[in-house]
């Protein structure tokens, strides 16, 4: 945890991460609840989540930043940022779910290879 953050981000990130801690029994109960509710979770997400391609299109239309390289992030740094993001908010997110089910790194990696979203939008040197 501490190797992922420096400066003013370190202590708040540590606190946020520690606030997320749950016991093994609590984790088991959470995952069982998610499994039980999965059909309704999928439905709500399909209705509410805007596809990344659409977000990119909107940002381009309004002249916003739509690629991490536009703000100086290298592909490596941005890739690592997906993992760090999980550590900086106490609210439960998709990143937490992926971490708790042991597939966070695998799913993030898929974004950067083959037909993954960021693999299709290469960094320019």
Residue frames relative to the residue before (quaternion, step in Angstrom):
aa qw qx qy qz dx dy dz
X 1.0000 0.0000 0.0000 0.0000 0.00 0.00 0.00
X 0.7303 0.4515 -0.2587 0.4426 3.57 0.68 -1.09
X 0.6276 0.5387 -0.3487 0.4409 3.61 1.13 -0.45
X 0.6389 0.5557 -0.3165 0.4275 3.58 1.24 -0.36
X 0.7863 0.2522 -0.1229 0.5505 3.59 1.18 -0.44
X 0.0980 -0.7711 0.6265 0.0572 3.54 -1.24 0.56
X 0.8083 0.3307 -0.1998 0.4443 3.53 -1.34 0.06
X 0.8528 -0.1612 0.1382 0.4771 3.51 -1.12 -0.81
X 0.6245 0.5571 -0.3380 0.4306 3.61 1.20 -0.38
X 0.5503 0.6799 -0.3861 0.2930 3.59 1.11 -0.65
X 0.7591 0.4048 -0.2429 0.4482 3.60 0.48 -1.12
X 0.6434 0.4958 -0.3488 0.4675 3.64 0.90 -0.71
X 0.6490 0.5127 -0.3244 0.4590 3.61 0.99 -0.77
X 0.6267 0.5208 -0.3355 0.4727 3.59 1.00 -0.79
X 0.6629 0.5026 -0.3082 0.4615 3.59 0.88 -0.89
X 0.6537 0.5138 -0.3169 0.4564 3.59 0.87 -0.93
X 0.6687 0.4996 -0.2992 0.4623 3.57 0.93 -0.89
X 0.6707 0.4919 -0.3044 0.4643 3.59 0.90 -0.87
X 0.6279 0.5413 -0.3343 0.4484 3.59 1.08 -0.68
X 0.6428 0.5264 -0.3181 0.4567 3.60 1.20 -0.45
X 0.4974 0.7005 -0.4243 0.2859 3.59 1.16 -0.46
X 0.0254 0.7624 -0.6463 0.0186 3.54 -1.04 0.88
X 0.5722 -0.5922 0.4427 0.3549 3.55 -1.24 0.45
X 0.6729 -0.4750 0.3712 0.4287 3.56 -1.30 0.23
X 0.6448 0.5183 -0.3216 0.4606 3.58 0.98 -0.77
X 0.6511 0.5023 -0.3115 0.4763 3.59 0.99 -0.82
X 0.6284 0.5291 -0.3276 0.4668 3.57 1.04 -0.78
X 0.6365 0.5272 -0.3211 0.4624 3.57 0.92 -0.89
X 0.6697 0.4940 -0.2945 0.4698 3.59 0.88 -0.93
X 0.6430 0.5234 -0.3253 0.4547 3.59 0.96 -0.82
X 0.6936 0.4777 -0.2840 0.4583 3.57 0.84 -0.96
X 0.6180 0.5255 -0.3384 0.4768 3.59 1.10 -0.65
X 0.6435 0.5121 -0.3171 0.4723 3.58 1.00 -0.79
X 0.6395 0.5149 -0.3220 0.4714 3.57 0.96 -0.85
X 0.6397 0.5203 -0.3285 0.4606 3.57 0.93 -0.84
X 0.6567 0.5169 -0.2961 0.4625 3.57 0.96 -0.91
X 0.7642 0.3794 -0.1812 0.4891 3.58 0.93 -0.92
X 0.3572 0.8002 -0.4482 0.1766 3.59 1.27 -0.16
X 0.6523 0.5072 -0.3564 0.4361 3.68 0.77 -0.76
X 0.6949 0.4471 -0.2945 0.4801 3.61 0.88 -0.80
X 0.5932 0.5465 -0.3665 0.4638 3.61 1.10 -0.58
X 0.6527 0.5122 -0.3131 0.4622 3.58 0.90 -0.91
X 0.6577 0.5183 -0.3078 0.4518 3.57 0.91 -0.91
X 0.6765 0.4890 -0.2968 0.4638 3.59 0.85 -0.94
X 0.6525 0.5096 -0.3205 0.4602 3.58 0.95 -0.83
X 0.6392 0.5283 -0.3271 0.4531 3.58 0.95 -0.85
X 0.6914 0.4795 -0.2707 0.4677 3.57 1.05 -0.75
X 0.7909 0.3854 -0.1571 0.4486 3.57 1.01 -0.80
X 0.6937 0.4848 -0.2862 0.4492 3.58 1.03 -0.71
X 0.3209 -0.7343 0.5723 0.1739 3.54 -0.85 1.03
X 0.4807 -0.6697 0.4727 0.3114 3.63 -0.79 0.92
X 0.6172 -0.5900 0.3833 0.3522 3.56 -1.06 0.81
X 0.6284 0.5413 -0.3423 0.4415 3.59 0.99 -0.78
X 0.6523 0.5041 -0.3102 0.4735 3.60 1.01 -0.76
X 0.6262 0.5215 -0.3335 0.4740 3.60 1.00 -0.81
X 0.6376 0.5260 -0.3179 0.4645 3.57 0.95 -0.88
X 0.6530 0.5207 -0.3009 0.4604 3.58 0.93 -0.93
X 0.6552 0.5084 -0.3061 0.4676 3.59 0.92 -0.90
X 0.6601 0.5099 -0.3098 0.4564 3.58 0.89 -0.92
X 0.6346 0.5182 -0.3292 0.4694 3.59 0.99 -0.78
X 0.6578 0.5398 -0.3053 0.4274 3.58 0.91 -0.96
X 0.7562 0.3680 -0.2076 0.4996 3.58 0.97 -0.78
X 0.5441 -0.6503 0.3853 0.3640 3.59 1.27 0.13
X 0.4304 0.7130 -0.4474 0.3259 3.57 1.21 0.47
X 0.6205 -0.5051 0.4356 0.4125 3.52 -1.34 0.16
X 0.0392 -0.8283 0.5587 -0.0151 3.58 -0.72 1.04
X 0.7426 0.2618 -0.1960 0.5844 3.59 1.29 -0.02
X 0.5599 -0.6450 0.4027 0.3291 3.61 -0.86 0.92
X 0.6064 0.5698 -0.3656 0.4171 3.60 1.05 -0.62
X 0.5825 0.6010 -0.3705 0.4027 3.58 1.18 -0.48
X 0.7389 0.3145 -0.2169 0.5551 3.59 1.22 -0.32
X 0.6701 -0.5699 0.2728 0.3895 3.55 1.21 0.62
X 0.4846 0.6533 -0.4577 0.3589 3.61 1.16 0.26
X 0.3586 -0.7000 0.5729 0.2304 3.54 -0.94 0.90
X 0.6502 -0.5051 0.3814 0.4203 3.56 -1.22 0.34
X 0.6445 0.5268 -0.3227 0.4505 3.60 0.94 -0.85
X 0.6780 0.4883 -0.2952 0.4633 3.59 0.85 -0.94
X 0.6602 0.5020 -0.3104 0.4645 3.58 0.95 -0.84
X 0.6089 0.5491 -0.3377 0.4623 3.57 1.02 -0.81
X 0.6748 0.4882 -0.2816 0.4763 3.59 0.91 -0.93
X 0.6044 0.5948 -0.3455 0.4019 3.58 1.09 -0.72
X 0.5737 0.5818 -0.3838 0.4302 3.60 1.06 -0.62
X 0.6778 0.4732 -0.2889 0.4829 3.58 0.95 -0.86
X 0.6616 0.5098 -0.3111 0.4534 3.60 0.91 -0.88
X 0.5870 0.6031 -0.3725 0.3912 3.61 1.02 -0.73
X 0.6125 0.5703 -0.3514 0.4197 3.57 1.02 -0.73
X 0.7060 0.5058 -0.2520 0.4270 3.57 1.10 -0.68
X 0.7296 0.5021 -0.2471 0.3930 3.62 1.10 -0.34
X 0.7234 0.3396 -0.2637 0.5402 3.61 1.16 0.26
X 0.4126 -0.7181 0.4981 0.2569 3.57 -0.96 0.80
X 0.5710 0.5799 -0.4128 0.4091 3.61 1.08 -0.42
X 0.5143 -0.6445 0.4812 0.2976 3.53 -1.18 0.68
X 0.0298 -0.8148 0.5780 -0.0337 3.57 -0.76 1.07
X 0.7094 -0.4048 0.3493 0.4591 3.53 -1.33 0.02
X 0.6247 0.5459 -0.3433 0.4403 3.60 1.00 -0.76
X 0.6305 0.5189 -0.3324 0.4720 3.60 1.03 -0.72
X 0.6388 0.5297 -0.3159 0.4601 3.56 0.95 -0.91
X 0.6708 0.4938 -0.2974 0.4667 3.58 0.90 -0.93
X 0.6335 0.5192 -0.3252 0.4726 3.58 1.03 -0.77
X 0.6987 0.4925 -0.2715 0.4422 3.57 0.83 -1.01
X 0.7121 0.4059 -0.2529 0.5140 3.58 1.16 -0.50
X 0.5461 -0.6887 0.3519 0.3218 3.56 1.31 0.23
X 0.6514 0.5368 -0.3178 0.4319 3.60 1.17 0.36
X 0.3237 0.7802 -0.4949 0.2041 3.62 1.20 0.16
X 0.6987 0.4642 -0.2930 0.4588 3.61 0.66 -1.03
X 0.6440 0.5355 -0.3156 0.4460 3.58 0.94 -0.88
X 0.7001 0.4649 -0.2728 0.4683 3.58 0.88 -0.92
X 0.6243 0.5112 -0.3398 0.4832 3.60 1.03 -0.71
X 0.6412 0.5368 -0.3300 0.4379 3.59 0.90 -0.90
X 0.6264 0.5622 -0.3349 0.4236 3.60 1.02 -0.78
X 0.5998 0.5787 -0.3612 0.4182 3.60 1.11 -0.54
X 0.7586 0.4152 -0.1793 0.4691 3.57 1.17 -0.66
X 0.7189 0.3785 -0.2509 0.5263 3.61 1.24 0.12
X 0.8385 0.2281 -0.1459 0.4728 3.54 -1.32 0.37
X 0.7931 -0.2453 0.2063 0.5180 3.55 -0.70 -1.12
X 0.3045 0.7678 -0.5024 0.2558 3.60 1.22 0.45
X 0.6848 -0.5198 0.3235 0.3953 3.56 -1.17 0.66
X 0.7591 0.3771 -0.2284 0.4789 3.61 0.68 -0.99
X 0.5681 0.5705 -0.3922 0.4450 3.61 1.16 -0.41
X 0.6738 0.4833 -0.2803 0.4835 3.57 1.15 -0.63
X 0.7255 0.3317 -0.2072 0.5663 3.59 1.32 -0.12
X 0.0853 -0.8694 0.4843 0.0475 3.57 0.58 1.16
X 0.5255 -0.5965 0.5109 0.3271 3.49 -1.32 0.50
X 0.3048 -0.7300 0.5805 0.1931 3.55 -1.04 0.77
X 0.4333 -0.7190 0.4871 0.2409 3.55 -0.93 0.92
